[in-house]
Amino acid sequence: MIETRARAIRTQAQRSYDRAATRRREEQLVREHLPLVKTVVGRLALTLPAHVDVEDLYSAGLMGLLQAIRSFDAEQGACFTTYARIRIQGAVLDELRRLDCVSRTVRDKGRRVQDALQRAEQRLGRLPTEAEVAAELGMTTEEYAALLDEVRPVTFVSLDAAAVGPDGDENLAPAETVADPTQATPRETAAHRELVQLIVRRLKELPEMQRKVLTLYYFEDLRLREIAEVFGVTESRICQIHAQAILALKSFLKQQEAGKPA
């Protein structure tokens, strides 16, 4: 009886020790990856309206990091930092959707640009230039540039969650191509890989400048200001190039979803 009680006490003590060790390990990983949370939130915050509380986004990012720590499976062969970035960004984007910080008017204008891109591409048989999209919308190039600035909040997306490298590399581990591999069904994984292939295809068709901007922003982690310095142009101009490229991607994916020829 005494021995049974002693074993139960030792077992309970071991469980308490294991829980404490797990908490310490989680706290250590959180501290180590706080800069990653700040980077993800900071990059997204640059594109958002002034009324959005960055602290709310930071809190969401921390929750995403903690979820990543608790659900990461090293046996999947993925890099934890890559996996954590996806979960952090997903948590922040979920919070933004909950806040609904982008107005309906801005979203409608973004769709107008996508539709114009699609119409112009179908007519020309190639990706249109900014001047050609402006003409499709009945605008001057200056007016179109101003419109791209206005719809900027709807053009910053989790492109890196598609796990496409700057060279179109698709040979990545499942945990890098699915935000949460523990919950993804085979059908969801297959659909995601199909999406990756479509994005790779479209990236290869984009003008060189647009490809470079997306590569530097999404895969090299440069900020828009830093990209502007690389090319010797204004940050506003880089934002416009980024917006045009992302809307072209969205237009293409919408076209594919509707079953229309590319």
PyRosetta script that sets phi, psi and omega in degrees:
from pyrosetta import init, pose_from_sequence

init()
pose = pose_from_sequence("MIETRARAIRTQAQRSYDRAATRRREEQLVREHLPLVKTVVGRLALTLPAHVDVEDLYSAGLMGLLQAIRSFDAEQGACFTTYARIRIQGAVLDELRRLDCVSRTVRDKGRRVQDALQRAEQRLGRLPTEAEVAAELGMTTEEYAALLDEVRPVTFVSLDAAAVGPDGDENLAPAETVADPTQATPRETAAHRELVQLIVRRLKELPEMQRKVLTLYYFEDLRLREIAEVFGVTESRICQIHAQAILALKSFLKQQEAGKPA")
pose.set_psi(1, -45.4)
pose.set_omega(1, 179.3)
pose.set_phi(2, -64.8)
pose.set_psi(2, -41.3)
pose.set_omega(2, -179.4)
pose.set_phi(3, -64.8)
pose.set_psi(3, -40.1)
pose.set_omega(3, 178.8)
pose.set_phi(4, -62.2)
pose.set_psi(4, -43.2)
pose.set_omega(4, 179.3)
pose.set_phi(5, -64.6)
pose.set_psi(5, -39.7)
pose.set_omega(5, 179.9)
pose.set_phi(6, -63.7)
pose.set_psi(6, -42.2)
pose.set_omega(6, 178.6)
pose.set_phi(7, -62.3)
pose.set_psi(7, -41.8)
pose.set_omega(7, 179.5)
pose.set_phi(8, -62.4)
pose.set_psi(8, -40.1)
pose.set_omega(8, 178.6)
pose.set_phi(9, -65.2)
pose.set_psi(9, -43.3)
pose.set_omega(9, 179.5)
pose.set_phi(10, -63.9)
pose.set_psi(10, -40.8)
pose.set_omega(10, 179.1)
pose.set_phi(11, -62.6)
pose.set_psi(11, -44.8)
pose.set_omega(11, 179.5)
pose.set_phi(12, -63.9)
pose.set_psi(12, -39.7)
pose.set_omega(12, 179.1)
pose.set_phi(13, -64.7)
pose.set_psi(13, -39.5)
pose.set_omega(13, -179.7)
pose.set_phi(14, -66.4)
pose.set_psi(14, -40.9)
pose.set_omega(14, 178.6)
pose.set_phi(15, -63.6)
pose.set_psi(15, -41.6)
pose.set_omega(15, 178.1)
pose.set_phi(16, -63.1)
pose.set_psi(16, -40.5)
pose.set_omega(16, 178.5)
pose.set_phi(17, -64.2)
pose.set_psi(17, -43.3)
pose.set_omega(17, -179.6)
pose.set_phi(18, -63.5)
pose.set_psi(18, -41.4)
pose.set_omega(18, 178.9)
pose.set_phi(19, -63.9)
pose.set_psi(19, -41.5)
pose.set_omega(19, 179.2)
pose.set_phi(20, -64.6)
pose.set_psi(20, -40.0)
pose.set_omega(20, 179.6)
pose.set_phi(21, -65.9)
pose.set_psi(21, -39.2)
pose.set_omega(21, 178.0)
pose.set_phi(22, -63.5)
pose.set_psi(22, -43.6)
pose.set_omega(22, 179.1)
pose.set_phi(23, -62.2)
pose.set_psi(23, -42.9)
pose.set_omega(23, 179.2)
pose.set_phi(24, -62.5)
pose.set_psi(24, -41.1)
pose.set_omega(24, 179.7)
pose.set_phi(25, -65.5)
pose.set_psi(25, -42.1)
pose.set_omega(25, 177.8)
pose.set_phi(26, -61.8)
pose.set_psi(26, -44.5)
pose.set_omega(26, -179.6)
pose.set_phi(27, -62.6)
pose.set_psi(27, -38.6)
pose.set_omega(27, 178.2)
pose.set_phi(28, -64.2)
pose.set_psi(28, -45.5)
pose.set_omega(28, 180.0)
pose.set_phi(29, -65.2)
pose.set_psi(29, -37.4)
pose.set_omega(29, 177.4)
pose.set_phi(30, -62.0)
pose.set_psi(30, -47.6)
pose.set_omega(30, 179.8)
pose.set_phi(31, -60.1)
pose.set_psi(31, -41.3)
pose.set_omega(31, -177.8)
pose.set_phi(32, -65.8)
pose.set_psi(32, -30.5)
pose.set_omega(32, -173.9)
pose.set_phi(33, -107.5)
pose.set_psi(33, 11.0)
pose.set_omega(33, 174.8)
pose.set_phi(34, -57.8)
pose.set_psi(34, -39.8)
pose.set_omega(34, 177.4)
pose.set_phi(35, -59.8)
pose.set_psi(35, -32.7)
pose.set_omega(35, 178.6)
pose.set_phi(36, -66.6)
pose.set_psi(36, -41.8)
pose.set_omega(36, 177.4)
pose.set_phi(37, -60.8)
pose.set_psi(37, -45.8)
pose.set_omega(37, -179.5)
pose.set_phi(38, -62.0)
pose.set_psi(38, -38.7)
pose.set_omega(38, 179.9)
pose.set_phi(39, -65.3)
pose.set_psi(39, -48.4)
pose.set_omega(39, -178.9)
pose.set_phi(40, -61.5)
pose.set_psi(40, -48.1)
pose.set_omega(40, -178.7)
pose.set_phi(41, -66.0)
pose.set_psi(41, -41.7)
pose.set_omega(41, -179.1)
pose.set_phi(42, -62.5)
pose.set_psi(42, -40.5)
pose.set_omega(42, 179.8)
pose.set_phi(43, -65.7)
pose.set_psi(43, -42.0)
pose.set_omega(43, -179.7)
pose.set_phi(44, -71.6)
pose.set_psi(44, -36.8)
pose.set_omega(44, -176.4)
pose.set_phi(45, -62.7)
pose.set_psi(45, -28.7)
pose.set_omega(45, -179.6)
pose.set_phi(46, -62.5)
pose.set_psi(46, -21.8)
pose.set_omega(46, -174.1)
pose.set_phi(47, -99.3)
pose.set_psi(47, -0.7)
pose.set_omega(47, -168.6)
pose.set_phi(48, -104.4)
pose.set_psi(48, 158.9)
pose.set_omega(48, 176.6)
pose.set_phi(49, -59.3)
pose.set_psi(49, 154.6)
pose.set_omega(49, -174.7)
pose.set_phi(50, -64.4)
pose.set_psi(50, -24.6)
pose.set_omega(50, -175.5)
pose.set_phi(51, -77.1)
pose.set_psi(51, -9.6)
pose.set_omega(51, -179.7)
pose.set_phi(52, -72.6)
pose.set_psi(52, 128.1)
pose.set_omega(52, -179.8)
pose.set_phi(53, -81.4)
pose.set_psi(53, 110.6)
pose.set_omega(53, -177.6)
pose.set_phi(54, -63.2)
pose.set_psi(54, -30.6)
pose.set_omega(54, 179.3)
pose.set_phi(55, -61.3)
pose.set_psi(55, -36.4)
pose.set_omega(55, 177.0)
pose.set_phi(56, -63.0)
pose.set_psi(56, -41.0)
pose.set_omega(56, 179.4)
pose.set_phi(57, -67.6)
pose.set_psi(57, -37.6)
pose.set_omega(57, 179.4)
pose.set_phi(58, -64.1)
pose.set_psi(58, -41.4)
pose.set_omega(58, 177.6)
pose.set_phi(59, -62.3)
pose.set_psi(59, -42.0)
pose.set_omega(59, 177.6)
pose.set_phi(60, -63.5)
pose.set_psi(60, -40.0)
pose.set_omega(60, 178.5)
pose.set_phi(61, -63.1)
pose.set_psi(61, -39.8)
pose.set_omega(61, 177.5)
pose.set_phi(62, -63.1)
pose.set_psi(62, -40.0)
pose.set_omega(62, 177.4)
pose.set_phi(63, -64.2)
pose.set_psi(63, -39.4)
pose.set_omega(63, 177.4)
pose.set_phi(64, -62.9)
pose.set_psi(64, -39.4)
pose.set_omega(64, 177.5)
pose.set_phi(65, -63.9)
pose.set_psi(65, -44.1)
pose.set_omega(65, -179.8)
pose.set_phi(66, -64.0)
pose.set_psi(66, -40.0)
pose.set_omega(66, 177.0)
pose.set_phi(67, -62.8)
pose.set_psi(67, -39.2)
pose.set_omega(67, 179.0)
pose.set_phi(68, -63.6)
pose.set_psi(68, -42.9)
pose.set_omega(68, 179.9)
pose.set_phi(69, -61.3)
pose.set_psi(69, -41.1)
pose.set_omega(69, -175.1)
pose.set_phi(70, -79.7)
pose.set_psi(70, -22.7)
pose.set_omega(70, -176.1)
pose.set_phi(71, -108.5)
pose.set_psi(71, -6.2)
pose.set_omega(71, -176.4)
pose.set_phi(72, -65.7)
pose.set_psi(72, 135.0)
pose.set_omega(72, 178.7)
pose.set_phi(73, -118.9)
pose.set_psi(73, 104.5)
pose.set_omega(73, -177.0)
pose.set_phi(74, -62.3)
pose.set_psi(74, -24.2)
pose.set_omega(74, -178.3)
pose.set_phi(75, -68.9)
pose.set_psi(75, -16.0)
pose.set_omega(75, 177.4)
pose.set_phi(76, -69.8)
pose.set_psi(76, -16.2)
pose.set_omega(76, 177.2)
pose.set_phi(77, 85.5)
pose.set_psi(77, 7.3)
pose.set_omega(77, -178.1)
pose.set_phi(78, -89.1)
pose.set_psi(78, 159.2)
pose.set_omega(78, 174.6)
pose.set_phi(79, -79.0)
pose.set_psi(79, 131.7)
pose.set_omega(79, -177.9)
pose.set_phi(80, -61.4)
pose.set_psi(80, -40.0)
pose.set_omega(80, -178.3)
pose.set_phi(81, -60.4)
pose.set_psi(81, -41.9)
pose.set_omega(81, 177.9)
pose.set_phi(82, -63.2)
pose.set_psi(82, -45.5)
pose.set_omega(82, 179.5)
pose.set_phi(83, -63.5)
pose.set_psi(83, -43.7)
pose.set_omega(83, -179.3)
pose.set_phi(84, -63.9)
pose.set_psi(84, -40.1)
pose.set_omega(84, 179.5)
pose.set_phi(85, -59.6)
pose.set_psi(85, -42.7)
pose.set_omega(85, 180.0)
pose.set_phi(86, -63.4)
pose.set_psi(86, -45.1)
pose.set_omega(86, -178.8)
pose.set_phi(87, -68.1)
pose.set_psi(87, -38.7)
pose.set_omega(87, 178.5)
pose.set_phi(88, -63.7)
pose.set_psi(88, -49.5)
pose.set_omega(88, -177.9)
pose.set_phi(89, -65.1)
pose.set_psi(89, -37.8)
pose.set_omega(89, 177.7)
pose.set_phi(90, -62.5)
pose.set_psi(90, -40.9)
pose.set_omega(90, 179.3)
pose.set_phi(91, -65.6)
pose.set_psi(91, -39.8)
pose.set_omega(91, 179.6)
pose.set_phi(92, -67.5)
pose.set_psi(92, -42.6)
pose.set_omega(92, 179.3)
pose.set_phi(93, -65.4)
pose.set_psi(93, -36.6)
pose.set_omega(93, 175.8)
pose.set_phi(94, -61.7)
pose.set_psi(94, -41.4)
pose.set_omega(94, 179.2)
pose.set_phi(95, -65.5)
pose.set_psi(95, -38.9)
pose.set_omega(95, 177.9)
pose.set_phi(96, -64.7)
pose.set_psi(96, -39.6)
pose.set_omega(96, 177.3)
pose.set_phi(97, -64.9)
pose.set_psi(97, -38.1)
pose.set_omega(97, 178.5)
pose.set_phi(98, -64.1)
pose.set_psi(98, -40.2)
pose.set_omega(98, 179.3)
pose.set_phi(99, -74.7)
pose.set_psi(99, -21.9)
pose.set_omega(99, -178.5)
pose.set_phi(100, 51.5)
pose.set_psi(100, 55.3)
pose.set_omega(100, -172.0)
pose.set_phi(101, -78.8)
pose.set_psi(101, -13.7)
pose.set_omega(101, 179.4)
pose.set_phi(102, -97.8)
pose.set_psi(102, 125.2)
pose.set_omega(102, -175.3)
pose.set_phi(103, -68.7)
pose.set_psi(103, 156.7)
pose.set_omega(103, 177.4)
pose.set_phi(104, -60.3)
pose.set_psi(104, -36.7)
pose.set_omega(104, -179.7)
pose.set_phi(105, -60.4)
pose.set_psi(105, -44.9)
pose.set_omega(105, -179.6)
pose.set_phi(106, -65.4)
pose.set_psi(106, -41.9)
pose.set_omega(106, 178.6)
pose.set_phi(107, -63.0)
pose.set_psi(107, -39.7)
pose.set_omega(107, 178.5)
pose.set_phi(108, -63.0)
pose.set_psi(108, -40.9)
pose.set_omega(108, 178.9)
pose.set_phi(109, -66.5)
pose.set_psi(109, -37.2)
pose.set_omega(109, 176.4)
pose.set_phi(110, -61.9)
pose.set_psi(110, -41.6)
pose.set_omega(110, 177.8)
pose.set_phi(111, -65.8)
pose.set_psi(111, -35.4)
pose.set_omega(111, 176.7)
pose.set_phi(112, -59.7)
pose.set_psi(112, -43.0)
pose.set_omega(112, 179.1)
pose.set_phi(113, -65.7)
pose.set_psi(113, -43.4)
pose.set_omega(113, 178.1)
pose.set_phi(114, -59.0)
pose.set_psi(114, -44.5)
pose.set_omega(114, -179.7)
pose.set_phi(115, -63.7)
pose.set_psi(115, -39.0)
pose.set_omega(115, 178.8)
pose.set_phi(116, -66.2)
pose.set_psi(116, -41.1)
pose.set_omega(116, 176.6)
pose.set_phi(117, -59.2)
pose.set_psi(117, -44.0)
pose.set_omega(117, -178.7)
pose.set_phi(118, -65.0)
pose.set_psi(118, -45.0)
pose.set_omega(118, 179.9)
pose.set_phi(119, -63.2)
pose.set_psi(119, -44.2)
pose.set_omega(119, -178.4)
pose.set_phi(120, -65.4)
pose.set_psi(120, -39.5)
pose.set_omega(120, -179.8)
pose.set_phi(121, -66.7)
pose.set_psi(121, -41.0)
pose.set_omega(121, 179.0)
pose.set_phi(122, -63.9)
pose.set_psi(122, -36.6)
pose.set_omega(122, -179.4)
pose.set_phi(123, -73.8)
pose.set_psi(123, -39.5)
pose.set_omega(123, -174.5)
pose.set_phi(124, -89.6)
pose.set_psi(124, -20.9)
pose.set_omega(124, -177.5)
pose.set_phi(125, 75.7)
pose.set_psi(125, 18.4)
pose.set_omega(125, 178.8)
pose.set_phi(126, -161.1)
pose.set_psi(126, 171.2)
pose.set_omega(126, 176.6)
pose.set_phi(127, -67.2)
pose.set_psi(127, 130.4)
pose.set_omega(127, -179.2)
pose.set_phi(128, -78.0)
pose.set_psi(128, 155.5)
pose.set_omega(128, 173.1)
pose.set_phi(129, -78.8)
pose.set_psi(129, 171.1)
pose.set_omega(129, 178.2)
pose.set_phi(130, -62.3)
pose.set_psi(130, -38.3)
pose.set_omega(130, 179.5)
pose.set_phi(131, -63.7)
pose.set_psi(131, -37.5)
pose.set_omega(131, -179.7)
pose.set_phi(132, -71.0)
pose.set_psi(132, -36.2)
pose.set_omega(132, 176.1)
pose.set_phi(133, -67.5)
pose.set_psi(133, -40.7)
pose.set_omega(133, 177.5)
pose.set_phi(134, -58.5)
pose.set_psi(134, -44.0)
pose.set_omega(134, 179.3)
pose.set_phi(135, -63.7)
pose.set_psi(135, -39.0)
pose.set_omega(135, 178.0)
pose.set_phi(136, -60.8)
pose.set_psi(136, -33.7)
pose.set_omega(136, 179.5)
pose.set_phi(137, -88.3)
pose.set_psi(137, -2.4)
pose.set_omega(137, -178.3)
pose.set_phi(138, 71.1)
pose.set_psi(138, 34.2)
pose.set_omega(138, -178.0)
pose.set_phi(139, -120.5)
pose.set_psi(139, 163.5)
pose.set_omega(139, 168.7)
pose.set_phi(140, -80.7)
pose.set_psi(140, 165.8)
pose.set_omega(140, 178.4)
pose.set_phi(141, -64.2)
pose.set_psi(141, -32.9)
pose.set_omega(141, 178.4)
pose.set_phi(142, -67.2)
pose.set_psi(142, -41.1)
pose.set_omega(142, 178.6)
pose.set_phi(143, -66.5)
pose.set_psi(143, -37.6)
pose.set_omega(143, 178.9)
pose.set_phi(144, -67.5)
pose.set_psi(144, -39.9)
pose.set_omega(144, 177.0)
pose.set_phi(145, -60.1)
pose.set_psi(145, -41.0)
pose.set_omega(145, 178.1)
pose.set_phi(146, -65.1)
pose.set_psi(146, -36.8)
pose.set_omega(146, 178.3)
pose.set_phi(147, -65.8)
pose.set_psi(147, -40.6)
pose.set_omega(147, 177.4)
pose.set_phi(148, -61.2)
pose.set_psi(148, -39.1)
pose.set_omega(148, 176.7)
pose.set_phi(149, -62.8)
pose.set_psi(149, -38.6)
pose.set_omega(149, -176.0)
pose.set_phi(150, -69.3)
pose.set_psi(150, -36.4)
pose.set_omega(150, -176.6)
pose.set_phi(151, -92.0)
pose.set_psi(151, 8.0)
pose.set_omega(151, -176.6)
pose.set_phi(152, -52.0)
pose.set_psi(152, -40.8)
pose.set_omega(152, -178.6)
pose.set_phi(153, -58.6)
pose.set_psi(153, -26.3)
pose.set_omega(153, -178.3)
pose.set_phi(154, -90.1)
pose.set_psi(154, 0.1)
pose.set_omega(154, -176.9)
pose.set_phi(155, -106.3)
pose.set_psi(155, 2.0)
pose.set_omega(155, 176.5)
pose.set_phi(156, -98.9)
pose.set_psi(156, 110.9)
pose.set_omega(156, -172.2)
pose.set_phi(157, -126.9)
pose.set_psi(157, 170.4)
pose.set_omega(157, 178.9)
pose.set_phi(158, -84.6)
pose.set_psi(158, 65.2)
pose.set_omega(158, -177.2)
pose.set_phi(159, -64.0)
pose.set_psi(159, -36.9)
pose.set_omega(159, -178.2)
pose.set_phi(160, -69.3)
pose.set_psi(160, -14.5)
pose.set_omega(160, 175.4)
pose.set_phi(161, -67.9)
pose.set_psi(161, -17.7)
pose.set_omega(161, 175.8)
pose.set_phi(162, -77.3)
pose.set_psi(162, -8.7)
pose.set_omega(162, 174.8)
pose.set_phi(163, 58.6)
pose.set_psi(163, 38.6)
pose.set_omega(163, 174.8)
pose.set_phi(164, -100.6)
pose.set_psi(164, 121.1)
pose.set_omega(164, 179.0)
pose.set_phi(165, -73.6)
pose.set_psi(165, 167.6)
pose.set_omega(165, -177.5)
pose.set_phi(166, -62.6)
pose.set_psi(166, -20.2)
pose.set_omega(166, 177.9)
pose.set_phi(167, -100.1)
pose.set_psi(167, 14.2)
pose.set_omega(167, 179.9)
pose.set_phi(168, 76.5)
pose.set_psi(168, 23.9)
pose.set_omega(168, -178.7)
pose.set_phi(169, -72.8)
pose.set_psi(169, 120.0)
pose.set_omega(169, 178.7)
pose.set_phi(170, -104.4)
pose.set_psi(170, -3.6)
pose.set_omega(170, -173.5)
pose.set_phi(171, -83.9)
pose.set_psi(171, 68.0)
pose.set_omega(171, -178.6)
pose.set_phi(172, -116.5)
pose.set_psi(172, 161.1)
pose.set_omega(172, -178.8)
pose.set_phi(173, -69.2)
pose.set_psi(173, 154.2)
pose.set_omega(173, -180.0)
pose.set_phi(174, -53.8)
pose.set_psi(174, -38.4)
pose.set_omega(174, -178.5)
pose.set_phi(175, -68.0)
pose.set_psi(175, -16.3)
pose.set_omega(175, 178.1)
pose.set_phi(176, -92.0)
pose.set_psi(176, -14.3)
pose.set_omega(176, -179.0)
pose.set_phi(177, -108.8)
pose.set_psi(177, -8.7)
pose.set_omega(177, 176.2)
pose.set_phi(178, -126.5)
pose.set_psi(178, 128.5)
pose.set_omega(178, -175.1)
pose.set_phi(179, -56.6)
pose.set_psi(179, -39.7)
pose.set_omega(179, 178.2)
pose.set_phi(180, -136.6)
pose.set_psi(180, 90.7)
pose.set_omega(180, -175.8)
pose.set_phi(181, -63.5)
pose.set_psi(181, -19.4)
pose.set_omega(181, -179.5)
pose.set_phi(182, -75.0)
pose.set_psi(182, -16.1)
pose.set_omega(182, -177.5)
pose.set_phi(183, -116.0)
pose.set_psi(183, -11.1)
pose.set_omega(183, -176.8)
pose.set_phi(184, -74.7)
pose.set_psi(184, 135.3)
pose.set_omega(184, 175.4)
pose.set_phi(185, -85.5)
pose.set_psi(185, 161.7)
pose.set_omega(185, 176.5)
pose.set_phi(186, -55.2)
pose.set_psi(186, -36.6)
pose.set_omega(186, 179.4)
pose.set_phi(187, -66.0)
pose.set_psi(187, -40.9)
pose.set_omega(187, 178.7)
pose.set_phi(188, -65.9)
pose.set_psi(188, -40.3)
pose.set_omega(188, 178.9)
pose.set_phi(189, -63.4)
pose.set_psi(189, -43.2)
pose.set_omega(189, 179.0)
pose.set_phi(190, -63.8)
pose.set_psi(190, -41.6)
pose.set_omega(190, 178.8)
pose.set_phi(191, -64.0)
pose.set_psi(191, -38.4)
pose.set_omega(191, -179.9)
pose.set_phi(192, -65.8)
pose.set_psi(192, -42.4)
pose.set_omega(192, 179.7)
pose.set_phi(193, -64.5)
pose.set_psi(193, -35.7)
pose.set_omega(193, 176.4)
pose.set_phi(194, -63.6)
pose.set_psi(194, -40.4)
pose.set_omega(194, 177.2)
pose.set_phi(195, -62.2)
pose.set_psi(195, -42.0)
pose.set_omega(195, 177.7)
pose.set_phi(196, -57.4)
pose.set_psi(196, -45.7)
pose.set_omega(196, -178.7)
pose.set_phi(197, -62.2)
pose.set_psi(197, -40.0)
pose.set_omega(197, 178.5)
pose.set_phi(198, -64.9)
pose.set_psi(198, -41.9)
pose.set_omega(198, 179.6)
pose.set_phi(199, -65.8)
pose.set_psi(199, -41.3)
pose.set_omega(199, 177.0)
pose.set_phi(200, -58.0)
pose.set_psi(200, -45.5)
pose.set_omega(200, -179.5)
pose.set_phi(201, -59.8)
pose.set_psi(201, -44.9)
pose.set_omega(201, -177.9)
pose.set_phi(202, -69.7)
pose.set_psi(202, -40.1)
pose.set_omega(202, 179.2)
pose.set_phi(203, -56.9)
pose.set_psi(203, -39.0)
pose.set_omega(203, -179.3)
pose.set_phi(204, -67.3)
pose.set_psi(204, -23.1)
pose.set_omega(204, -178.2)
pose.set_phi(205, -89.5)
pose.set_psi(205, -14.9)
pose.set_omega(205, -177.4)
pose.set_phi(206, -68.2)
pose.set_psi(206, 151.3)
pose.set_omega(206, 173.9)
pose.set_phi(207, -56.7)
pose.set_psi(207, 152.9)
pose.set_omega(207, -173.9)
pose.set_phi(208, -55.9)
pose.set_psi(208, -43.5)
pose.set_omega(208, -177.5)
pose.set_phi(209, -62.7)
pose.set_psi(209, -41.9)
pose.set_omega(209, 179.5)
pose.set_phi(210, -65.2)
pose.set_psi(210, -41.7)
pose.set_omega(210, 177.5)
pose.set_phi(211, -60.1)
pose.set_psi(211, -43.6)
pose.set_omega(211, -178.4)
pose.set_phi(212, -64.7)
pose.set_psi(212, -41.3)
pose.set_omega(212, -180.0)
pose.set_phi(213, -63.7)
pose.set_psi(213, -45.0)
pose.set_omega(213, 179.0)
pose.set_phi(214, -63.9)
pose.set_psi(214, -40.4)
pose.set_omega(214, 179.4)
pose.set_phi(215, -62.4)
pose.set_psi(215, -47.6)
pose.set_omega(215, -178.1)
pose.set_phi(216, -66.8)
pose.set_psi(216, -37.0)
pose.set_omega(216, -176.9)
pose.set_phi(217, -77.0)
pose.set_psi(217, -49.1)
pose.set_omega(217, -172.9)
pose.set_phi(218, -88.5)
pose.set_psi(218, -28.9)
pose.set_omega(218, -172.9)
pose.set_phi(219, -113.3)
pose.set_psi(219, -21.2)
pose.set_omega(219, 177.2)
pose.set_phi(220, -106.0)
pose.set_psi(220, -3.1)
pose.set_omega(220, 176.1)
pose.set_phi(221, 62.0)
pose.set_psi(221, 27.9)
pose.set_omega(221, 174.2)
pose.set_phi(222, -80.2)
pose.set_psi(222, 144.9)
pose.set_omega(222, 174.3)
pose.set_phi(223, -79.8)
pose.set_psi(223, 163.3)
pose.set_omega(223, -177.8)
pose.set_phi(224, -59.6)
pose.set_psi(224, -39.4)
pose.set_omega(224, 179.2)
pose.set_phi(225, -62.4)
pose.set_psi(225, -39.6)
pose.set_omega(225, -179.9)
pose.set_phi(226, -68.7)
pose.set_psi(226, -38.6)
pose.set_omega(226, 177.2)
pose.set_phi(227, -64.0)
pose.set_psi(227, -40.2)
pose.set_omega(227, 177.9)
pose.set_phi(228, -59.9)
pose.set_psi(228, -40.0)
pose.set_omega(228, 179.0)
pose.set_phi(229, -65.8)
pose.set_psi(229, -37.4)
pose.set_omega(229, 178.9)
pose.set_phi(230, -59.7)
pose.set_psi(230, -43.0)
pose.set_omega(230, -175.2)
pose.set_phi(231, -95.3)
pose.set_psi(231, -4.8)
pose.set_omega(231, 178.3)
pose.set_phi(232, 68.7)
pose.set_psi(232, 34.9)
pose.set_omega(232, 177.4)
pose.set_phi(233, -126.5)
pose.set_psi(233, 178.5)
pose.set_omega(233, -179.7)
pose.set_phi(234, -78.8)
pose.set_psi(234, 157.9)
pose.set_omega(234, 176.3)
pose.set_phi(235, -62.9)
pose.set_psi(235, -36.2)
pose.set_omega(235, 178.4)
pose.set_phi(236, -60.3)
pose.set_psi(236, -39.6)
pose.set_omega(236, -179.6)
pose.set_phi(237, -66.1)
pose.set_psi(237, -39.7)
pose.set_omega(237, 177.3)
pose.set_phi(238, -63.6)
pose.set_psi(238, -39.5)
pose.set_omega(238, 177.2)
pose.set_phi(239, -60.2)
pose.set_psi(239, -40.4)
pose.set_omega(239, -180.0)
pose.set_phi(240, -66.7)
pose.set_psi(240, -41.9)
pose.set_omega(240, 178.8)
pose.set_phi(241, -63.9)
pose.set_psi(241, -43.0)
pose.set_omega(241, 177.9)
pose.set_phi(242, -60.8)
pose.set_psi(242, -45.8)
pose.set_omega(242, -178.7)
pose.set_phi(243, -61.8)
pose.set_psi(243, -43.8)
pose.set_omega(243, 179.4)
pose.set_phi(244, -60.8)
pose.set_psi(244, -42.5)
pose.set_omega(244, -177.7)
pose.set_phi(245, -66.3)
pose.set_psi(245, -45.2)
pose.set_omega(245, -178.4)
pose.set_phi(246, -67.4)
pose.set_psi(246, -40.4)
pose.set_omega(246, 178.1)
pose.set_phi(247, -65.8)
pose.set_psi(247, -33.1)
pose.set_omega(247, 175.4)
pose.set_phi(248, -65.5)
pose.set_psi(248, -39.8)
pose.set_omega(248, 176.3)
pose.set_phi(249, -63.4)
pose.set_psi(249, -46.3)
pose.set_omega(249, -179.4)
pose.set_phi(250, -63.4)
pose.set_psi(250, -40.4)
pose.set_omega(250, 178.7)
pose.set_phi(251, -61.4)
pose.set_psi(251, -43.0)
pose.set_omega(251, -179.4)
pose.set_phi(252, -63.5)
pose.set_psi(252, -45.2)
pose.set_omega(252, -179.3)
pose.set_phi(253, -65.8)
pose.set_psi(253, -38.0)
pose.set_omega(253, 177.2)
pose.set_phi(254, -63.6)
pose.set_psi(254, -40.0)
pose.set_omega(254, 179.6)
pose.set_phi(255, -64.2)
pose.set_psi(255, -42.4)
pose.set_omega(255, 179.5)
pose.set_phi(256, -65.4)
pose.set_psi(256, -40.2)
pose.set_omega(256, -179.8)
pose.set_phi(257, -63.5)
pose.set_psi(257, -33.8)
pose.set_omega(257, -179.6)
pose.set_phi(258, -80.0)
pose.set_psi(258, -4.9)
pose.set_omega(258, 178.1)
pose.set_phi(259, 79.1)
pose.set_psi(259, 19.2)
pose.set_omega(259, -179.5)
pose.set_phi(260, -89.4)
pose.set_psi(260, 153.4)
pose.set_omega(260, 177.7)
pose.set_phi(261, -68.2)
pose.set_psi(261, 147.8)
pose.set_omega(261, -179.8)
pose.set_phi(262, -73.8)
pose.dump_pdb("model.pdb")
